[in-house]
Structures are given as C-alpha cells and as structure tokens.
Amino acid sequence: MRQASIYRYALGLIICVSLACTLMHTQAFATEITSTEQVEPVVTNDDKLLFSQVQPGGESAGSEVIEIVFVGDGLMSLEGIEVQYQSLSSERWLTKITLEGSIADHQRAAFATYELEGEYYSGEFNPGLAQTGGRLRIIDQNSLVLDQIEWGEDAYAVELGQSIKRIYDPLVMYFIDEDDQSDFFVDFDSKIGQETLNDYMPPETEDVSPEDMSESTSDQTQTPVSDESQDDEAAETPEPDDQQSVPKITAGDILITQVQTEADSAGQEFVEIFNTTDEPIDAGRYKLQYASSSLSSWTDKVVGLGVIESSVLTYLTSSDYLGELSSGEFSPGFSSAGGAVRIIDIDETTEVDRVLWGTAGSGELDASSGSIKRLYDIETDLFLDTDSESDHFVDQDVNPGQEDHTSYQPEPAEQTTEASTDSQDPVETTVVKSDVDILDVSYFRNLQPLVISELFPDPTEPQTDAQDEFVELYNPNNVTVEAGGLGVQTGSNYTYRQVIPEGVRIGPGSYYVLTSGGSSITLSNSGGAARVTLPDGTQWGRSVTYDKALAGKSYALNDGDYVWTSTPTRAAPNLITASASGAPSSGGSTSSASSSGASGSSGAEQFSTAALPDSISFQAVLTVVTFALLALLYLGYEYRHEIHSRVQRFRRNS
C-alpha cells in the first residue's frame, strides 16, 4: 500500500515538474514572438520606389517639393527609408525626409517646404535644394540606393517655378525607369499634389523623343496654344534671357556673422552666414572663399550656397562637423594666426561680404582664443555692417545653431571713472556693468539653482547617441521654477548650448529632460561636462564633469556625489545599481559657481538596490515556487492517511 502511494507521489511530482517546464518554455516562446518586429511586406525586384517630381524652387526661392511614387504590387513599407540631398559642391548627403508608414501601387506622396493642397501632400521638410543644381536619392535601412536624380550642370537646367517630372507611359501604364536622363522632363505647368497621370506626359510626346527632350527643356515648358491666342501670350511670356537671369545679390544682403577656425580639436571649422533681407535668397551662383593672411590668392571652399532663408543662421562647415546643421561642407585649413573669408559670385565680379582676422587685419581679432562674431545692435535690431574690424569681436562662448541676438554682444567691459576729493589726488575706481543691464536675472538669484541630477552620454542599442542622450535637471525648490531663458551647456569646453524655451515650468521636486534628439546638446563618450547658465550667460549652480562614459550607464547624483549606474532613470528619482565590480563606479568631478550658493544635493529621494543576475527573471522564479507549493500539497494529499495515523499515535503516546 505504501509502495503504491510512493509511486503515485513520484508520478504526480513528475507531472508537476513537466507542467512547470512546459509553461516556462511556452512563456519564453511567447516572449520571443511578441518581441519580434513585424514582418514587412515582401518587395520583389520589380517593385520600385521612385522620384516622380522634384521642384527646387516654386513661385519664390525656398518653395520646394519632393514627390515619390511606388511602382509595384500591393503595399511597400517605408519604415527606415530616407530621402537625402547632396549639393554639387559637397560629398556629404543630408537627410531631408525620413519616411514612415506604407505606400500602395502607383500612389504618390508629396513633401514640401510649405503646406500643399491635394490628397498627395504627406508632410514638410526644411528648404535647401539649390535651384542651380543638386542631387537627391532614396536610400533604405541597408544603405541601398533605390533611386537618384540630379539637376543642374550637365543634367536638367531648372528655372524658377519649374519642376522635374518622371515620364508616365500610358501604353504600359507605368512610370519610365531607364536610369538615365530620358526618364524625366522639365515642366512649368506644375500642380503639385493635384496632378493626374496625364500631367506626367511631356507636351507633344508623340513628336519628341526622350533624347530630344533631355537636350532642350525650353520647348517642354510651353503649352501648345491656338493661333488666336498666340500673339497675346507672346506678350506675357518672358524672353529667354529674362527667364535665365540670376537674382542679383548686393553687398549687405548676406553677412558673415561668425567664423570659427578651431574648437575642441583641429578641423572643427565653420562659417556662419545670415540673410538680412525679408525674403529667401537663391545664392546658388555664389561661393565661399578663403585666403591666408597675405590675401594674395583666394581658394574656393563652397561653390553654390543654395537657398538662404530670411533671418535664419546658415552654417558652412568643415567635413563631418555639426552634422545636419551644415548646409555645405569644405576641407578644413583655416589658420588661426590670420586669414580671411568672403562671399562672392561665381564670376568673382561682386563681393557680398568679407571678414579678416589675425595678421590679415590689424591683429586685434585673435581667432585662437574664440570665434569671430559680428556685433548685433539691439537698438536698431541689425548686425553692424561698416566694413571695418570694429564690426566684430572675439567670443569664447560658441554654440552653433543655438545663438540668439544676445550672443552677438561682447561681455560687458570694465569701465574706469575718475573720482576725486578736495584732499586727495584723483584715483581710478572700477565700475562693472550690472547683470540687470544685460538681462534681468534677479528672479533666478532668489531661487536654489536647478540641479543636474543625471547624464546619459552613451546609450546602447536600440537607443542611439543622436537621439537618446539626455541631461536631466531637478528642481530642489518648494516652488515652481519658470525656467524659460536658462541655458544648458555641454562639451569639455561647453561648445554645445540649448536655451530652455519660454513657458517651460518645472514643478517643485520635478524634472526637466533635454535629449540629443530634441535639442542641440551632445554628450561625448570620451568625457565631457555639463552646466546650467543664467540668461546673462553666467553659471548657475553646480557643473558636472565626467571621464570616459560607460556604455549603457548614466552618471547620476547619489548622496551629493556622482556615480555610474546601470539603470538610467529619465525624469524619475535616480536608481543606483551595482556595476560589474559589485559597486557603483564613480568618475569625474563637480564644481560650483562661487555666487550660486548651490548645496550640491539634489534634494530628490535616492534609491539603492542590488542588481539581480540578468539570467534569472521574476516570472521564472514565481513559476518554480508556485509548482513547488503544488507539489507539497499533492504530497500531503497522497500521504493524508499515514499523516493522520501518525498524528493519532503521537496523541496516544503523549
């Protein structure tokens, strides 16, 4: 009897363990299925994503359109596919559009620098397609080029208001794709976003071959007219010479507002230019040149400056510097000791602006100690332009892409006045311009400084440095802080700067996070620093310096000190978890502005816990414990009679 019970117990235990293993295996399989990315629609070799229309300039400079079409069967996923642009003078491709969603057979999607009318309008992109020439390509996540188009120089000559259209063949009911210039024609009668397929057939197609159309575009832009209306239209149609004329840019229309010859390392050079007019300027036939201090010869740096938007700072940079902020690239080589840059037309007959520094001028503008900036006059709301060195000054606070008008004014200089009494000789007394003269910061002086509570310099996959680095700020005050106007600077020399927009309010004990994808801040993996600045540019509170970043770990404040933690907690209290050695690792240092009164503590509740091994999950432990309890209950049930007998025997003996 007892032997049979033992067999039954053993069998039950085996069943429980089998069920536990089956459940754990099923859970792991389900997790694997749910974590797998959705399978994209299959695209065959006959399926193509093509440019159907490109308009570098519409009714005015800066009115630009990019239209794509899918030629294939079913749906095509657009995830991970980008539209990139390259100027004729650069080797760098800049992402203009990141596509999303999916597209159906012969469906068109139009993107523009302005809001279009029509069912095909799919979104906006930033202007910058030079009317005089450029290249566009469609590229997928595997860096495979799906389509490419070029205009200007040896390709299509496009005038203002014209677009380049892919030819639609009504006989085969497909867009032509022979990978040459015969695929396209230039059309003036553009109805972006509202075209029918007939609008993609060039005029008089039956009489003109594609080769003829690629050689001459002037005839293609003319719509056939009747004899009665021909004379009237001829009076309204501009002469060919007028159509091909290039807008003249006069001196002062474009100013060089900043020049940097070096930064944290050699080769980090840029020239910042500014359109002073109220309209976009097509500077496709103008170029940037550099000369050494002797000014004996000029070297082309960027040929074809493209469209420069009104009242927007535009950056021309050395190769691979400033990323997507760059509108044109050149080979580095600016001398900090002395040199000059200028903007001039391609024929070198009209110079628009010039800036000299170091030994090329009087020697007062020392480019080795900072960037050369043009002075901005707040009263007139204009940059100074007297064609002299006095228009410029040297500034160490360089923040490309984040400059405002106050950034183009030098630090308040110390002034000396003479004070005398009847009994003493005149003596010199130093008078310093107050902070309030620059910008009223008294509001912030009455508060505890915001605390940099966490830095995340080196995200790991699937996160990226370009999007997911972050600086977390904590408000230690018991009142809400109106944070608009404060700055956050990063980099070993505080090269990168983001101004917090007006209207941002940080509640007591709350957080505010700036990410690399949503701001201009950048955190170097090799080490760097971060700090908060007041609107007048002075440091507010404690700065943070870190050494080489640890991948996937954040640099978090813990009991007044900063340590590396393997659990980043964006916009939440810091969670300090053990490093590989079993304890949080520290590195770097902190410093505080003498006038800030920062305590060095965030005031936030801090948490600390030991890390579980990655190979053990909570669900697995819970499953094993549950079935162990079931096994014990089953044991009690199988031996219930023997347990009862032993209990009765114990009672009789006692």
C-alpha positions in Angstrom: 0.0 0.0 0.0 2.8 2.4 1.0 4.8 1.5 -2.1 1.8 2.3 -4.3 1.4 5.6 -2.6 5.1 6.4 -3.2 4.6 5.5 -6.9 1.6 7.8 -7.1 3.5 10.6 -5.5 6.5 10.2 -7.8 4.2 10.2 -10.8 2.4 13.3 -9.6 5.7 15.1 -8.9 6.9 14.3 -12.4 3.7 15.6 -13.9 4.0 18.9 -11.9 7.7 19.4 -13.0 6.7 18.7 -16.6 3.9 21.2 -16.5 6.3 23.8 -15.0 8.9 23.2 -17.7 6.2 23.4 -20.4 4.8 26.6 -19.0 8.2 28.2 -18.8 9.0 27.1 -22.4 5.7 28.5 -23.6 6.3 31.8 -21.8 9.7 32.1 -23.4 8.4 31.3 -26.8 5.6 33.8 -26.4 8.0 36.5 -25.3 10.2 35.8 -28.3 7.2 36.1 -30.6 6.0 39.4 -29.1 9.4 40.9 -29.2 10.0 40.1 -32.8 9.5 43.0 -35.2 6.6 42.9 -37.5 7.4 41.4 -40.9 7.4 44.0 -43.6 5.5 43.4 -46.9 7.7 41.5 -49.3 9.0 43.7 -52.1 10.2 42.0 -55.3 12.8 43.2 -57.7 10.1 44.6 -60.0 8.8 46.8 -57.2 10.4 50.3 -57.2 10.2 53.5 -55.1 11.0 56.3 -57.5 11.1 60.1 -57.6 8.1 61.3 -59.6 8.7 65.0 -59.3 11.2 67.4 -57.8 10.8 71.2 -57.7 13.9 73.0 -56.4 12.1 76.4 -56.4 8.5 77.3 -56.8 6.9 80.7 -57.3 9.7 82.0 -55.0 13.0 80.8 -53.7 12.6 78.3 -50.9 9.3 76.9 -52.3 10.5 73.3 -52.8 8.8 70.0 -53.4 9.9 66.3 -53.4 7.4 63.8 -54.7 7.8 60.0 -54.7 5.8 57.2 -56.3 5.7 53.4 -55.7 5.6 51.2 -58.8 4.8 47.6 -57.8 2.2 45.3 -56.4 0.4 45.6 -53.1 1.9 47.7 -50.3 5.5 48.7 -49.6 6.7 49.6 -46.1 8.5 52.9 -45.9 10.0 52.3 -42.5 13.7 53.1 -42.3 13.8 54.7 -45.8 15.2 58.2 -46.2 15.3 60.9 -48.9 18.8 62.5 -48.9 20.2 65.6 -50.6 23.7 66.5 -51.8 24.8 69.8 -53.2 27.0 69.7 -56.2 29.9 71.1 -54.2 29.8 68.6 -51.4 30.3 64.9 -50.9 28.1 64.7 -47.9 24.5 63.5 -48.1 22.0 65.2 -45.7 18.7 63.6 -44.7 15.8 65.7 -45.8 12.9 63.3 -45.2 12.5 60.2 -43.0 9.6 58.2 -44.5 7.1 56.3 -42.4 4.1 54.0 -42.9 3.5 52.3 -46.2 2.6 53.2 -49.8 0.4 51.4 -52.4 1.0 50.7 -56.1 1.1 54.0 -58.1 0.4 56.0 -55.0 2.3 59.3 -54.8 3.5 61.1 -51.7 4.4 64.8 -52.0 6.6 66.6 -49.4 7.1 70.4 -49.5 8.7 73.3 -47.6 5.2 74.7 -47.3 1.7 73.2 -46.8 0.4 71.9 -50.1 -3.2 71.3 -51.2 -4.2 68.0 -52.6 -4.6 64.4 -51.4 -0.9 63.5 -52.1 0.5 66.0 -49.6 2.4 64.0 -46.9 4.5 66.4 -44.9 7.1 69.2 -44.8 10.9 69.3 -45.0 13.4 72.1 -44.4 14.4 74.1 -47.6 17.8 74.0 -49.1 17.5 72.4 -52.6 19.7 74.7 -54.8 17.9 75.6 -57.9 21.2 75.8 -59.8 22.0 72.1 -59.2 21.9 69.3 -56.7 21.2 65.6 -56.2 18.5 63.6 -54.4 18.4 59.9 -53.6 16.1 57.4 -51.9 18.1 55.1 -49.6 16.8 52.2 -47.4 18.0 51.0 -44.0 20.6 48.7 -45.6 22.2 51.7 -47.5 20.8 50.5 -50.8 20.0 53.4 -53.2 16.5 52.9 -54.6 16.5 55.9 -56.9 18.6 59.0 -57.6 18.0 62.2 -59.6 20.3 65.1 -60.4 19.8 68.6 -61.9 22.0 71.5 -63.0 25.4 71.5 -64.7 25.2 68.5 -67.2 21.7 67.5 -66.1 18.4 69.4 -66.2 18.5 73.2 -66.2 15.6 74.2 -63.9 14.3 77.8 -63.8 12.2 79.3 -61.0 8.8 77.7 -60.9 9.8 74.7 -63.0 9.8 71.1 -61.8 11.4 67.9 -63.0 8.9 65.2 -63.7 9.3 61.5 -64.4 7.6 60.5 -67.6 4.5 58.3 -67.4 4.0 55.9 -70.4 0.2 55.4 -70.9 0.9 52.3 -73.2 2.4 50.2 -70.4 0.7 52.3 -67.7 4.0 52.7 -65.8 6.4 55.4 -65.0 9.6 55.1 -67.1 12.7 54.0 -65.2 15.7 53.5 -67.5 18.1 55.1 -65.0 19.1 57.9 -67.3 18.0 61.5 -68.2 15.4 60.3 -70.7 13.2 59.3 -67.7 12.4 62.9 -66.9 11.3 66.2 -68.5 11.1 69.8 -67.2 7.6 71.1 -66.7 6.5 74.7 -65.9 2.8 73.9 -65.5 3.0 72.2 -62.1 0.0 71.4 -60.0 1.9 69.9 -57.1 -0.2 67.4 -55.1 -3.1 67.6 -57.6 -1.7 66.2 -60.8 -3.3 63.4 -62.7 -1.2 60.8 -64.6 -1.7 62.9 -67.8 0.3 65.7 -66.2 3.4 63.4 -66.2 3.4 63.1 -70.0 5.5 65.8 -71.7 3.9 68.1 -74.4 3.9 66.6 -77.9 5.2 63.3 -76.7 4.4 61.6 -80.0 6.7 64.1 -81.9 9.6 64.4 -79.5 11.9 61.6 -78.4 13.2 61.4 -74.8 16.7 62.1 -76.1 15.4 65.3 -77.7 13.7 66.3 -74.5 16.8 65.9 -72.4 18.8 68.1 -74.8 16.3 71.0 -74.7 13.9 71.9 -71.9 12.7 75.3 -73.2 10.2 73.8 -75.6 8.8 71.4 -72.9 7.7 74.3 -70.7 5.5 75.7 -73.4 1.8 74.6 -73.7 0.5 74.5 -77.3 -1.8 77.4 -78.0 -4.2 78.4 -80.7 -3.3 80.8 -83.4 -5.8 83.4 -82.0 -4.2 83.4 -78.5 -0.6 83.1 -79.6 0.1 86.8 -80.0 -1.5 87.7 -76.7 0.5 85.0 -74.8 3.7 86.1 -76.5 3.4 89.5 -74.9 3.0 88.0 -71.5 5.8 85.3 -71.8 9.2 86.5 -70.6 12.0 86.4 -73.1 14.5 83.5 -72.7 17.2 85.9 -71.5 14.9 87.1 -68.7 14.0 83.6 -67.7 17.6 82.6 -67.3 18.7 85.7 -65.3 20.0 85.1 -61.8 18.8 87.3 -59.0 21.5 89.9 -58.1 22.7 89.9 -54.5 24.1 93.2 -53.3 26.6 93.9 -50.6 24.8 93.6 -47.2 22.1 91.2 -48.3 24.2 88.3 -46.9 26.6 88.9 -44.0 29.2 86.6 -42.5 28.2 86.7 -38.8 30.6 84.2 -37.3 33.9 82.4 -38.2 35.5 79.6 -36.1 38.9 78.4 -37.1 39.3 75.8 -34.3 37.4 74.4 -31.3 38.0 71.3 -29.1 40.1 69.7 -31.8 41.7 70.6 -35.2 39.4 70.7 -38.2 36.3 72.0 -36.4 35.7 75.0 -38.6 32.6 76.8 -39.7 31.4 80.0 -41.3 28.0 81.3 -40.3 26.1 83.5 -42.7 22.9 85.4 -42.3 20.3 86.7 -44.8 19.4 90.2 -43.8 16.5 90.6 -46.2 12.8 89.7 -45.7 12.8 87.1 -48.5 14.7 83.9 -49.1 17.8 84.4 -51.3 18.9 81.9 -54.0 22.7 82.0 -53.7 23.3 79.1 -56.0 25.7 81.2 -58.1 27.7 82.5 -55.2 30.5 80.8 -53.3 32.6 81.0 -50.1 36.3 81.6 -50.5 39.3 81.6 -48.1 42.6 83.4 -48.2 45.7 83.2 -46.0 47.0 86.3 -44.2 48.8 87.6 -47.3 45.4 87.8 -49.1 47.4 87.1 -52.3 45.1 84.3 -53.6 41.6 83.0 -52.8 40.6 79.4 -52.6 37.1 78.1 -53.3 35.6 76.5 -50.2 31.9 76.1 -51.0 30.6 76.7 -54.6 26.8 77.2 -54.8 25.4 78.3 -51.4 21.9 77.3 -52.3 18.8 78.9 -50.9 19.4 81.0 -47.7 16.2 81.6 -45.7 15.4 85.1 -44.4 16.6 85.8 -40.8 18.0 82.3 -40.3 21.6 81.5 -39.4 23.1 79.2 -42.0 26.3 77.2 -41.4 29.0 76.2 -43.9 31.3 73.7 -42.1 34.4 71.6 -42.4 33.8 68.0 -43.3 31.7 65.9 -40.8 31.3 68.8 -38.4 27.9 69.9 -36.9 26.0 67.1 -38.7 22.7 68.1 -40.2 23.2 71.7 -39.1 25.6 72.0 -42.0 24.3 73.4 -45.3 27.6 72.9 -47.2 31.0 71.4 -46.4 34.6 72.2 -47.2 38.0 70.9 -46.4 39.5 72.3 -43.2 42.5 74.6 -43.3 41.7 77.9 -41.7 44.7 79.5 -40.0 44.0 80.9 -36.5 47.0 83.2 -36.8 45.4 85.1 -39.7 43.2 84.8 -42.7 40.0 85.9 -44.4 36.8 84.5 -45.8 34.5 86.2 -48.3 31.2 85.6 -50.2 31.5 86.4 -53.9 29.7 85.5 -57.1 31.0 82.6 -59.2 32.4 85.0 -61.8 34.2 86.9 -59.0 32.8 90.2 -60.0 30.6 91.1 -57.0 31.9 90.6 -53.4 29.0 90.4 -51.0 30.9 90.3 -47.6 34.4 89.8 -46.2 35.8 89.1 -42.7 39.5 89.3 -41.8 41.2 88.2 -38.6 44.7 88.0 -37.0 47.6 89.0 -39.1 45.4 89.5 -42.2 44.0 92.6 -40.4 45.1 94.7 -37.5 45.9 91.7 -35.3 43.2 92.6 -32.7 40.9 89.7 -33.7 42.6 86.7 -32.2 40.8 83.6 -33.7 42.9 81.2 -31.5 41.0 82.4 -28.4 37.5 82.0 -29.7 35.2 82.6 -32.7 35.0 85.9 -34.6 31.5 87.2 -34.2 29.7 90.2 -35.8 28.3 92.7 -33.4 24.5 93.0 -33.1 22.9 96.3 -32.2 19.7 95.7 -30.1 18.5 99.3 -30.6 18.4 99.1 -34.4 17.8 95.3 -34.4 20.5 94.9 -37.0 24.0 93.4 -37.4 26.7 96.1 -37.7 28.0 96.5 -41.2 30.5 99.3 -41.6 33.1 97.2 -43.5 35.6 97.5 -40.7 37.1 95.3 -38.0 35.2 97.2 -35.4 32.1 95.3 -36.6 33.5 92.2 -34.9 34.7 90.8 -31.6 36.2 87.5 -30.3 33.9 85.3 -28.2 34.7 82.1 -26.3 31.0 81.2 -25.9 30.3 79.4 -29.1 27.0 77.5 -29.6 26.3 76.8 -33.3 22.6 76.6 -34.0 21.6 78.0 -30.6 22.7 81.6 -30.9 20.3 84.4 -30.1 20.9 88.1 -30.5 22.4 88.5 -27.1 25.1 86.0 -28.2 26.5 88.6 -30.6 27.3 91.2 -27.9 30.7 91.1 -26.1 30.8 90.6 -22.3 30.3 93.9 -20.5 33.7 95.6 -20.4 35.1 97.1 -17.2 34.9 100.8 -17.3 37.0 103.3 -15.3 35.9 106.6 -13.9 37.9 109.2 -12.0 36.8 110.1 -8.5 38.4 112.9 -6.6 38.1 114.7 -3.3 39.4 118.1 -2.2 42.1 116.5 0.0 43.2 113.7 -2.3 44.6 113.3 -5.8 42.3 111.7 -8.4 42.2 107.9 -8.2 40.8 105.3 -10.6 37.7 103.3 -9.5 36.5 100.2 -11.3 32.8 100.2 -12.3 31.3 96.9 -13.7 28.1 96.9 -15.7 25.4 95.1 -13.7 23.8 91.9 -14.8 20.5 93.6 -15.0 21.8 95.8 -17.8 22.1 92.7 -19.9 19.1 90.7 -18.8 17.2 90.7 -15.6 18.3 87.6 -13.7 17.1 88.7 -10.2 14.3 86.2 -10.4 16.7 83.2 -10.5 19.0 84.7 -7.9 16.3 84.3 -5.3 16.0 80.5 -6.0 18.1 77.5 -5.4 19.8 76.6 -8.7 18.4 73.7 -10.7 20.5 70.6 -10.2 21.9 68.4 -12.9 20.7 65.1 -11.5 21.7 62.7 -14.3 23.7 62.5 -17.5 23.3 59.7 -20.1 26.2 60.0 -22.6 26.4 56.6 -24.2 23.1 54.8 -24.9 23.2 51.2 -26.2 21.1 49.6 -28.9 18.3 50.0 -29.8 18.9 53.6 -28.5 21.4 55.9 -30.3 23.7 58.8 -29.4 21.9 61.0 -31.9 18.5 60.6 -30.3 18.7 59.3 -26.7 21.5 61.0 -24.8 20.0 63.2 -22.1 20.6 65.8 -19.4 18.2 65.7 -16.5 17.5 68.7 -14.4 15.9 68.6 -10.9 14.1 71.5 -9.2 15.1 71.4 -5.5 12.9 74.4 -4.6 9.5 74.1 -2.9 8.0 76.4 -5.6 7.6 76.1 -9.4 10.5 77.5 -11.4 9.8 79.4 -14.6 12.8 78.0 -16.5 12.5 79.9 -19.8 15.7 81.6 -20.8 18.0 79.3 -18.8 20.7 77.6 -20.8 22.2 74.1 -20.7 25.7 73.7 -22.0 27.7 70.5 -22.7 31.1 69.6 -24.0 34.5 69.8 -22.5 34.6 73.4 -23.5 30.8 73.9 -23.2 30.7 74.1 -27.0 27.0 73.0 -27.3 24.2 75.0 -25.8 20.4 74.7 -25.6 18.2 77.6 -24.3 15.1 76.4 -22.5 12.1 77.9 -24.3 9.9 80.5 -22.7 6.9 79.0 -20.9 8.7 75.9 -19.5 7.7 75.4 -15.8 9.4 72.9 -13.6 7.3 72.0 -10.5 8.8 71.5 -7.0 10.7 68.2 -6.8 10.1 67.7 -10.6 12.4 67.0 -13.5 13.1 68.5 -16.9 14.9 66.5 -19.5 16.8 67.6 -22.7 17.6 64.9 -25.2 20.1 64.9 -28.0 17.3 64.2 -30.5 15.2 67.1 -29.3 17.9 69.7 -28.6 21.4 70.7 -29.6 23.1 69.2 -26.5 25.7 66.5 -27.1 27.5 64.3 -24.6 30.8 63.0 -25.7 31.6 59.3 -24.9 35.2 60.2 -24.3 34.4 62.6 -21.4 32.8 66.0 -21.1 31.0 68.4 -18.8 27.6 70.0 -18.3 26.3 73.1 -16.6 23.3 75.4 -16.3 23.6 79.1 -17.2 21.5 82.1 -16.4 20.1 84.2 -19.3 23.1 86.5 -18.9 25.5 83.6 -19.6 26.9 83.1 -16.1 27.0 79.7 -14.5 24.1 78.8 -12.2 24.8 76.2 -9.6 27.0 73.1 -9.8 28.7 72.0 -13.0 29.4 68.3 -13.7 32.5 66.8 -15.3 32.8 63.1 -16.2 35.5 60.9 -17.6 35.1 58.2 -20.3 31.4 57.2 -20.4 30.4 53.7 -19.6 28.1 52.2 -22.3 24.5 51.9 -21.3 25.1 53.6 -17.9 24.1 57.0 -16.7 26.1 59.4 -14.5 23.7 60.0 -11.6 23.7 62.1 -8.4 23.7 60.0 -5.3 24.1 61.5 -1.8 25.9 64.6 -3.1 28.2 62.7 -5.4 28.0 61.4 -9.0 28.4 57.7 -9.7 27.8 55.5 -12.8 24.6 53.4 -12.6 23.4 50.6 -14.9 19.8 51.8 -14.5 19.2 55.2 -16.2 16.0 56.8 -14.8 15.0 59.6 -17.2 12.7 62.1 -15.4 12.5 59.9 -12.3 14.4 59.5 -9.0 17.8 58.0 -9.5 18.2 54.3 -9.1 21.8 53.3 -8.3 22.5 49.7 -9.3 25.8 47.9 -8.9 28.4 47.9 -11.7 30.2 44.8 -12.9 32.6 45.0 -9.9 29.7 44.9 -7.5 29.6 48.6 -6.5 28.7 51.8 -8.3 31.7 53.3 -10.1 32.5 57.0 -9.9 34.5 59.3 -12.1 34.8 62.9 -13.0 34.3 65.9 -10.7 32.0 68.8 -10.0 32.5 72.5 -9.5 30.2 75.3 -8.3 30.0 78.9 -9.2 31.1 81.0 -6.3 28.0 83.1 -6.4 25.4 80.4 -6.9 25.1 79.1 -3.4 24.4 75.6 -4.6 24.4 73.0 -1.9 25.5 70.1 -4.2 22.5 68.0 -3.3 19.5 67.4 -5.5 17.0 67.1 -2.7 15.5 64.2 -4.5 14.8 60.9 -2.8 17.5 58.5 -3.7 17.1 54.7 -4.0 19.7 51.9 -3.9 19.4 48.3 -4.7 21.5 45.3 -5.7 21.1 44.0 -9.2 19.7 40.6 -9.9 21.6 38.4 -12.4 20.4 39.0 -15.9 19.8 35.3 -16.5 17.1 35.0 -13.8 13.7 36.5 -14.4 11.0 37.2 -11.8 8.4 35.2 -13.8 10.7 32.2 -13.8 11.2 32.3 -10.1 7.5 32.7 -9.5 6.7 29.8 -11.7 9.1 27.4 -9.9 7.8 28.5 -6.4 4.2 28.0 -7.5 4.7 24.5 -8.7 6.8 23.6 -5.7 3.9 24.5 -3.5 1.6 22.4 -5.6 4.0 19.5 -5.3 3.9 19.8 -1.5 0.1 20.0 -1.5 0.0 16.9 -3.7 2.4 15.1 -1.2 0.1 16.0 1.7 -2.9 14.6 -0.2 -1.2 11.3 -1.1 0.0 10.7 2.5 -3.0 12.0 4.2 -3.9 8.7 5.8 -0.4 8.0 7.1 -0.1 11.5 8.4 -3.5 11.1 10.2 -2.3 7.7 11.7 0.9 9.2 12.9 -0.8 12.2 14.5 -3.2 9.8 16.4 -0.3 7.6 17.5 1.5 10.8 18.8 -1.5 11.9 20.8 -2.0 8.4 22.4 1.7 8.2 23.4 1.6 11.7 24.8 
